[in-house]
């Protein structure tokens, strides 16, 4: 599992925020075949926390996928990655 803390400096309200987060979650789910959801800061419009979950028989593979997600999030134009924590179980 990984948790991404995000800054959304271009969001002008909750509607903008939800559009940006929904787009990010859907693209990550499609591209990496992971579960993803907004998990915190629901009513703060320039901040979000998104969790990503990857199931694998190899912790190395799971860590690789989650690292690729971090890079993917970093390259989103309207989203700034503030922190990215990975926890492998």
C-alpha positions as YAML, in Angstrom:
chain: A
units: angstrom
residues:
- id: 1
  name: UNK
  ca: [0.00, 0.00, 0.00]
- id: 2
  name: UNK
  ca: [1.09, 3.56, -0.61]
- id: 3
  name: UNK
  ca: [-0.30, 6.90, 0.49]
- id: 4
  name: UNK
  ca: [0.23, 10.04, -1.55]
- id: 5
  name: UNK
  ca: [-0.21, 13.48, 0.02]
- id: 6
  name: UNK
  ca: [-1.10, 15.92, -2.74]
- id: 7
  name: UNK
  ca: [-1.30, 19.66, -3.17]
- id: 8
  name: UNK
  ca: [-3.74, 21.00, -5.76]
- id: 9
  name: UNK
  ca: [-2.70, 24.64, -6.19]
- id: 10
  name: UNK
  ca: [-4.86, 25.17, -9.28]
- id: 11
  name: UNK
  ca: [-8.09, 23.93, -7.70]
- id: 12
  name: UNK
  ca: [-10.58, 26.76, -7.30]
- id: 13
  name: UNK
  ca: [-13.05, 24.78, -5.19]
- id: 14
  name: UNK
  ca: [-14.19, 21.31, -4.20]
- id: 15
  name: UNK
  ca: [-15.56, 20.66, -7.69]
- id: 16
  name: UNK
  ca: [-12.12, 21.27, -9.25]
- id: 17
  name: UNK
  ca: [-10.45, 19.16, -6.58]
- id: 18
  name: UNK
  ca: [-12.82, 16.23, -7.10]
- id: 19
  name: UNK
  ca: [-12.29, 16.39, -10.87]
- id: 20
  name: UNK
  ca: [-8.50, 16.30, -10.48]
- id: 21
  name: UNK
  ca: [-8.51, 13.51, -7.88]
- id: 22
  name: UNK
  ca: [-11.05, 11.41, -9.78]
- id: 23
  name: UNK
  ca: [-9.02, 11.70, -12.98]
- id: 24
  name: UNK
  ca: [-5.79, 10.73, -11.19]
- id: 25
  name: UNK
  ca: [-7.41, 7.74, -9.45]
- id: 26
  name: UNK
  ca: [-9.02, 6.45, -12.67]
- id: 27
  name: UNK
  ca: [-5.82, 6.78, -14.72]
- id: 28
  name: UNK
  ca: [-3.73, 5.06, -12.04]
- id: 29
  name: UNK
  ca: [-6.25, 2.22, -11.73]
- id: 30
  name: UNK
  ca: [-6.28, 1.69, -15.48]
- id: 31
  name: UNK
  ca: [-2.54, 2.04, -16.07]
- id: 32
  name: UNK
  ca: [-1.22, 0.07, -13.07]
- id: 33
  name: UNK
  ca: [-4.16, -2.25, -12.26]
- id: 34
  name: UNK
  ca: [-4.27, -1.13, -8.62]
- id: 35
  name: UNK
  ca: [-7.00, -0.12, -6.22]
- id: 36
  name: UNK
  ca: [-7.00, 3.60, -5.48]
- id: 37
  name: UNK
  ca: [-9.18, 6.01, -3.51]
- id: 38
  name: UNK
  ca: [-9.13, 9.41, -1.86]
- id: 39
  name: UNK
  ca: [-8.66, 8.74, 1.85]
- id: 40
  name: UNK
  ca: [-8.27, 12.10, 3.60]
- id: 41
  name: UNK
  ca: [-8.76, 15.88, 3.33]
- id: 42
  name: UNK
  ca: [-12.19, 15.39, 1.68]
- id: 43
  name: UNK
  ca: [-13.42, 18.93, 2.33]
- id: 44
  name: UNK
  ca: [-10.13, 20.78, 1.85]
- id: 45
  name: UNK
  ca: [-10.05, 21.94, -1.75]
- id: 46
  name: UNK
  ca: [-6.31, 22.41, -2.31]
- id: 47
  name: UNK
  ca: [-5.18, 19.25, -0.57]
- id: 48
  name: UNK
  ca: [-5.85, 15.51, -0.99]
- id: 49
  name: UNK
  ca: [-4.58, 12.15, 0.18]
- id: 50
  name: UNK
  ca: [-4.88, 9.15, -2.13]
- id: 51
  name: UNK
  ca: [-4.11, 5.55, -1.21]
- id: 52
  name: UNK
  ca: [-2.99, 2.95, -3.73]
- id: 53
  name: UNK
  ca: [-3.11, -0.80, -3.05]
- id: 54
  name: UNK
  ca: [-1.26, -3.42, -5.05]
- id: 55
  name: UNK
  ca: [-1.54, -7.17, -4.47]
- id: 56
  name: UNK
  ca: [1.36, -9.34, -5.56]
- id: 57
  name: UNK
  ca: [3.10, -12.56, -4.58]
- id: 58
  name: UNK
  ca: [6.39, -10.67, -4.65]
- id: 59
  name: UNK
  ca: [7.12, -7.73, -2.35]
- id: 60
  name: UNK
  ca: [9.77, -6.60, -4.84]
- id: 61
  name: UNK
  ca: [7.17, -6.44, -7.62]
- id: 62
  name: UNK
  ca: [4.68, -4.58, -5.41]
- id: 63
  name: UNK
  ca: [7.37, -2.07, -4.42]
- id: 64
  name: UNK
  ca: [8.27, -1.56, -8.10]
- id: 65
  name: UNK
  ca: [4.63, -0.88, -9.06]
- id: 66
  name: UNK
  ca: [4.17, 1.56, -6.17]
- id: 67
  name: UNK
  ca: [7.41, 3.36, -7.12]
- id: 68
  name: UNK
  ca: [6.13, 3.72, -10.68]
- id: 69
  name: UNK
  ca: [2.90, 5.19, -9.30]
- id: 70
  name: UNK
  ca: [4.92, 7.78, -7.34]
- id: 71
  name: UNK
  ca: [6.71, 8.80, -10.53]
- id: 72
  name: UNK
  ca: [3.39, 8.88, -12.41]
- id: 73
  name: UNK
  ca: [1.83, 11.18, -9.79]
- id: 74
  name: UNK
  ca: [4.89, 13.48, -9.82]
- id: 75
  name: UNK
  ca: [4.40, 14.10, -13.54]
- id: 76
  name: UNK
  ca: [0.78, 15.23, -13.32]
- id: 77
  name: UNK
  ca: [0.51, 18.84, -14.40]
- id: 78
  name: UNK
  ca: [-2.02, 20.24, -11.92]
- id: 79
  name: UNK
  ca: [-1.05, 18.03, -8.98]
- id: 80
  name: UNK
  ca: [2.00, 18.42, -6.73]
- id: 81
  name: UNK
  ca: [3.21, 15.34, -4.87]
- id: 82
  name: UNK
  ca: [4.05, 16.47, -1.33]
- id: 83
  name: UNK
  ca: [4.76, 13.08, 0.26]
- id: 84
  name: UNK
  ca: [4.62, 9.42, -0.77]
- id: 85
  name: UNK
  ca: [4.80, 6.65, 1.83]
- id: 86
  name: UNK
  ca: [5.01, 2.95, 0.95]
- id: 87
  name: UNK
  ca: [4.13, 0.13, 3.32]
- id: 88
  name: UNK
  ca: [4.70, -3.46, 2.20]
- id: 89
  name: UNK
  ca: [3.01, -6.22, 4.22]
...
